[in-house]
Amino acid sequence: MSEVEVGRRRGGRTARREQRAAPVPEEKRAVQPGMTGGRYRPLSDREVERIHETALGVLENIGLSDAVPSCVELVTAAGGRLTDEGRLLFPRGLVENTLAKCARRFTLFGQDPVHDFKPWGKRVHFGTAGAAVHMVDSLTGEYRDSTLADLYDIARLVDSLEHIHFFQRSVVPRDMAEPRDLDLNTCYACVAGTTKHVGTSFVLPEHVEESLRMLHAIAGGEDQWRARPFVSMSCCFVVPPLKFAEDACLCLEAAVRGGMPVLLLAAGQAGATSPAALAGAVVQEVAEVLAGLVYVNLIKPGHPAIFAPWPFVSDLRTGAMSGGSGEQALLTAACAQMAHFYDLPGGLPAGMTDSKVPDAQSGYEKGYTLALAGAAGANMVYESAGMHASLLGCCLESYVIDNDMIGGVLRTVRGIEVNEDSLSMAAIREVCEEGPGHFLGHSQTLDRMQADYVYPRVGDRTSPKEWIEQGSADVNRRARATTKEILARHYPAHITKELDAEIRANFDIRLPRKLMGAGNGR
């Protein structure tokens, strides 16, 4: 081989590396928020209809108990009935009327409009969630109590991860002993740490109202907040099976009146608080969420509400939750189908490994649950990153690892485009008849290396020789280095120092100011 040929080869390799490293516009990336799924359908059309009909029967004939007086008043005034046993019944016509007029095409906003997204149809978005009470060290497996500082770090980590599209609070700060402190500071740590859409939850309605006043200040006023509400409330308004939760219902009412979108979440555990039969588990959670949808629309017709039946799974040998099971993957995909049947924005859980650390079990459980959720077209996939021990543990490094996994899942959701260029007749002719006999430097390859392919941040694709030369680091160690680098530099500054001071003057914010200002001139 001549020196000229060697130089050309090296030059071509350098050019390809430079092109691969160059920033790619969002619209030209291989995967983007809102890829269209829906190819995987575990239920037939007839089975979907039967689940719907059975859910209507449950609401009309069994109903829900423990409704708060305001809910009873709203539902009975609209044609519902309270039985002598105290169960609130929802007639079929009431549910159907609600489904005919409820909100379907609403945007969920970020503080930065670049993160706005439309959670409807079969568009797929991945985000976080959870209420973990522990942080886990990825290398030692040590568990410790989660803190408010941890929550802020998770938010700013997620803010930098391109395949995680929204952020719902992942941990319960154990250093916030009082419920009011917990709710207000959870909300602030989340919105300070990311400009993506945020989800949080509340214990009491007065906490919702106080947090709304704080959000008005961040938005620039109540009118600005109501025009672009960048926080939604995750509301477990029911205690399965088929009972309303009083405080959560009052929080729901406060959120709806305050213009905050709501995630209507019903989370029965199959074999414990919902039927062990998978179809029955879907029926119960669909019925409960439909009751919540009626409730919300009687408070405020057309209010943004996310359809979120979350039938969890029990290991029936022990009764323990099994979030990483194959049954869980099926249930999530089935509930995505139910959301499509109603043409409602659907929020569903996947990625809830039972493993205590980021290991092989974590990888395979998260992998198939996330892949099926994406293939089923779930609009918003909660719990998709960072969580362990069936939602009891949270790991910083897992967010980085799972971001890679979600990127790969999104690529499978996108599928294969078949068109004149992708069929590649011209490229094959050029390479075979005119070119060097390979496609490495071909213009089509260079054009498509970013537009068609997704590359991991911490996943390893080197040869064994290169891997050994580079220190033989496993994915946990590579993720730890990446996490450390992100957290050392990425301090979102969308809440200015002046606005932060104003908020602290009016609200009891416990997140140390110094944690928000390091390294960004604040």
N, C-alpha and C positions, 0 to 999 in steps of 0.2 A: 504494500500500500504506500503510495507516495505521500510526501509531507503535505502537499496541497490537499489530497483527499482527507488526510487526518485532520488538517485544519478546518476543512469544510464540515467534517463530521462534528468536531468539537464546537465549531461555530453554530451549527444547527442545533446541537444540544443546548448550548447557552441561550440561543434565541427562544427555544421552547420553554426553558426554565423561566426566562424573563417574562414571557407571555403568560405562563401559568401563575406567576407571582403578582402580576399586575391586577389592580382592583377591577372588579367586574361590575358594571351597573346592575342594580337590583333587577331590572326587567329582563336582563340577559342571563341571570343565574340559572343553574340547573334546577334548583328548587326554590320556591317562594312560599310565603304564607298563603293559604287558601288553595292549594292544589286540590283538584277534584278527585274524590274517591267514590266509593259506592259499588265497586265491582264485586265485593264479597257480600253475600246475602245468606246468612244461615237459616232464615225463615222464608218460606214460600209466601206468595201474596195471600193465599187462603189462610195460612197460619197467622199472618199479621192481622188479618180481619178478625180471626177468632180471638186473638188476644185483646184487640180493641173492644169487641162485643162483650167479652167477659169482664173487662175493666169497667165498662159502662154498667153492667149488671151489679158489680160490687158496689159502685157508688150509689146506685139507685136502691138497692135492697139491703146493703149492710151499712154503708156510710162510715163516717168517722166520729169518734167520741171526743170529748173534752174540748169542744170548740169554745173559744172565748166569746163573750156576749156580743161584741161588735161583729164577729164573723157570723154568728147565728142570725143576727138582725139582717145582715146583708143577704145571706143565702136564702133565708125564709121569705124575705121581701121579694126575691127574684123567682120564687116558686119551689124552693127547697122545703124540707120538713124536718122538724126535730121530734124524734120519737119519745115515747114515755121513758125509755131507757137512756135517753140523753144522747142518742146517735143522730148526727146530722146527715140527712139523705140528700143526694144530688140527683134530681131527675135527669133522664137522658136528654130531654130538650134543652135544659139549662147548660149542660156540658156542650152540646152541639152548637148552641147559640154562641157560647164563648169561643169555640174553635173557629166559628165563622168570622169573628170580628177581632180576635186578639192580634197583637203585634207579631209580625213575621220578618219584616225587612228593616231591621234597625242596625245601626253601626255601633260597635263598641270602640270607644275612643281611648287613645293614649294621651298623655300630656303633650307628647310630640306627635303631630298628625301623621308622621311617617309610620307610626305603629297602629293607626286606626285599622280595623278589620271588620269584615262583614260575615258573621257566623251563620250563614244560611245555605240552603240548597245542600250540596254534598261537598262543600269546601271544607278542607281539613286544616285545623290549627292546633298546635301543641302548646301546653302551658303547664304550670306547676299547681300544686295545692298540697293539702295535708295539714295535720295538726300534731306534728311530731313533738314530743317532749324531751327528746334527746338528740344530741349531735354525736356522730360516730367518726372516729379517726380511721381513715381508709387503710392505713398501714398496720396499726396496732389492734384495731377492733375495739378500742376503749370507748365506752359510752359515758357521756356527761350530760347534765341538764342544759337545755337550750336557753339562750339569752336574747335580749333585744338587740345587742350588737351582732349576734349571729344572724338574726333576721335581716338587718340592714346589709350585712355582707352578702347574704344570699341574693337579695334584691339587686345589688349592684353587679354581682356576678352574672345573674340572669340577664341584666341589662346589656351585657356585652356578648351574649351567646345568640347567634343568628337564627338558630332553628327553634328557639323557644320564644313563642310569639306573645304570650301574656304571662303575668305573674300573679298568682294567688298565694297568699301567705302560707309558708310551708311549715313553720314551727310555732309553738306556743312559747313566748318568752317567760321562762320560769322565774325570772327576777322581777316580774311585774305581779305582785301579790294581790293587789286589789283589782276587781273586774273592770272598773272604770279606767284605771291606769293601763291595764292590758289592752282594752279595746282602742283607746285613743292613740296609744303609742305604737300598737301594731299597725294601725292605719298610717301613721306618720312615717314610721320606718320604711314601709313599703313604698309610699309615694315619693319619699326622699331618695330612695335607692334606685328607682327606675322610672323611665318615661313611658314604659309600656303600660297597657291597661292592667289595672290592679284589681284583685278580688280580696275581700276580707270578710270578717264576720263580727257579730256583736252579741253581747249577753243581754243587755237591756235597752229599751227604746230611747231612754235619755242619753245613752252612749252614742246611739246613731245620730241623734240630733246635735250633740256636741261635735262629733266628728264632721257632720255636714257643715257646721259653721266654720270649722277649720278648712275644709275643702273649698268653701266659698272664697276664703282668703287666698288660697293657693291659686284658684281659678281666676281671681280678679273680681269676684262678685258673684252673687247668687244667680243672676241672669246668665253670666258666662258659664257657671257650673251646669245649669240646667240645659244649656245649649250643647255642651260637650262633657257629660259626666264621665270622668275617667276612672272611676272606682265603681265596682259592682259589689253587691252583698251576697255572700253565700249563706243561704238560709235553710237550716234543717227544721222546717216548720211542722214536721210530723215526727212522732215517735212510733216507728213501726212496731206492731201492725196496726195501722188505721186509727191512730190517735193524734190529735193536734198537740203541739208543744206550746204552752201558753206564752212564755216569754219570747220565744222565737216568732210567734205570730204577731206579737205587739211590735217587735223589731221590723218585721215584714211590712206592717202598716206604716211605720215611720219612714222606712226606706222608700216605699212607693210614693208617699206624699212628698218626700224630699227630692224626688226626681232621680233616685239611684236605681239603676238596673238591678234585677235580682236573679240569682240562680236558685230555682225551685228544686231543692235537693231532698230526695227521699232515699234513705240508705238502709234498707232492710238487709239482714244477713241470712242467706238461704240456709234453712234447717234450724234457725234460731228465732229470728224475728220476721222471717218471711218463709214461704213454703220451700221445702227441700227440692221439690220438682222445679226444674229451671223455668219452664213455661209459667208456672204459678208465681215464681219470684218476679218475673217480668210483669205479669198481670197486676200484682199488688203494687209494685212501685209505679207503674204507669197510672193506675187508679189514684194513688196518693198525689202524684204530680198534677194530674188533671184537676183534682180538687183544689190544689194550690193555684192553678191557672184561673179557675173560676173565681176564687177568692181575690186574687190580684186584680182581675178585670172588673170586679164589682167595686173595688176601692177606687180604681182609676182605669177606665176602659182604654185599651191599647198601650198599657205601660209595658216597657221592655222586660220580658221575663224569659229566662232560658230554661228549656225543658230538660230536667236532669234526674231521670230515674237511675239510681245507682244500686242495683241489686248486688250486694257483696256476697262472697262465698265463705262458708264454714268448712273446715276439715271435720267431717262428721265423726271421725274417730275421737276427736278431742274437743270440738266446739270452737277451736281457735279460728280466727279469720285467716283466709288463704287468698291474699290478693294477687299472687302470682300464678294462680292455677289456670289450667286450660278452660275450666268451667267459667272462670271470671272473664276470660277472653271472649268466650261465646256470648255470655250475658251482655257484655258491653257492645258487641257487634249487633246483637238483637235489638238492644235499646236504641242504637243508631238508626236501625231500620224503622223503629216506631217513630222516632223524630221525623224521619223522611215521610212516613205515612201521614203524619199530621202537618207536614210542611212547617215545622217549628225549629228554630235554632236549638240545637241539642248540645248539652254539656255532659260528658261521660268520663268515667275513670279508666285509666290503663297505666301500666308501668309500676304497679304496686308490688314489688318483689317481697317475698317472705324472707329472703336472705338478709343477714344482719350486716353484711359488708359488701362492697363492690367486688364480686367474685364471679365464677362461672355460673352459679345458680342465678345470681342477679342478672347476668347477661342474657341467659336464655329465657327467663321468666319475663323480663322487660321486653325482650326482643319480640316474642310471639304475641304478647298482649298489645304492644304498641303497633305491630304490623297489622294485626287484624282490625284494630280500631281505625287505623288510617285507611285500610282497604275497604272497610265498611262505610267510610265517608262520615265519621263522627266529626261534627263541626268544631267542637272544642274538647280537646282531650286533656283532662285534668290529671294531676299526679304523675305526669309523664317523665319527670326528671327528679333525681336527687333523693328519692325516698327509699327506705329500707324497713325491714322488720314489720311488714304489713302496716306501714305508716307511723310506727312508733319512733323510728330513727331517721335522721337526715344527715347526708354527707356532702360536704362542699365539692370534693373531687368528683362525686357522681354526677353533678350537674354538667361538668365538662365532658365526662365520658358519655353520658346520656345524650348530650347535644350532638355528638358524632352519630350515635345510634339513630336519633330522630332524623338527622339529615339523610341517612341511608333509607329509612322508612319512607320519608317524603319522596325520595327518588322512585321507590317502588309504586307509590301512589300516583305519581305522574305518568308512569307507564312508558310505552314505546310509541313514538309518533311515526306514522308511515305516510311519507309524501315523496314527491319526485326527487328531492335532494337526499332525503334520508335513505331511500332505496339504493343510492350510491352507484348507479350504472356508470355515470360519467367518471366518477372517481376510480372505480375498478378498471375502466378502460385506460385511463391515463397512467395508472400505476403499472398495469400489466404490459401495455404496449409502448409507453413512452418513458416511464419513470424507473426508479431504482429497484422495483420489485417489493417495496414495502410502503406502508402508509404513514410512517413516523413523521416525516416532514411535509406531508401533503397539506394543502391549504384547508381542506375539509377537516382534517384532524385538528389543526390549529384553531379553526373556527369553533369546533365543537368541544374542545377539551375543558372549557368552563361552562359552556351552555348546556352540555349534556351530562357532564360528570360531576359528582360530589366527592370532595376529598376530606378525610378526617383531620381533625386538629391533633388528636393524641393517639389515634389508632396507628399501629405500626405496619408498614408495608415494605420494609427493607429486607434484604437477604439475611440469612443467619450470620454470614460473615460481617456485614455492616452493622447488624444489631449488636454483635459481640464487641466490635470495635468502638461502638458508641456507648458502651457501658451495660448492656444487657438489661436495660430498664423495662419493667412490665408496665402495663397501662396505668396502674395506680400511681406509680412513681412519676410517669410522664404527666398524668393529670394533676398531681400535686404541684409539680413545677409550673404548669400552665396556670393553675388556680392562684398560686402565690404571685405570679407575674401580673395577672389581671387585677387582683385585689390591691397590689402595690401601686397601680397607676390609675385605675378607673374609679374616679369619684365624680358621679354625676353632679353637675352644678346648675341644674334647671331651677332649683329652689335657691335663690340668691342668699347671700349672707344677710342682707337687709330684711328679706322676707322671712328667713329663718328666725331672726331676732324678733320680728313682729309676732310671729306665731308663738314663740316661747314666752313673750310678754302676756299673751292672752290665754295660753293653754299650758297645761302641766306636761311638757315634753321631757322625757327622761333619757332620750338618746343623747349621749355626750356630744357636744358641739365639735369637740376635737376629732371625733371619729368621722365627721362629715367633711372636714376641711383639709385633711392631710394631703399635701401634694398637689392641690389644684388652685392655690393662690387665694383660697377663701379664708 
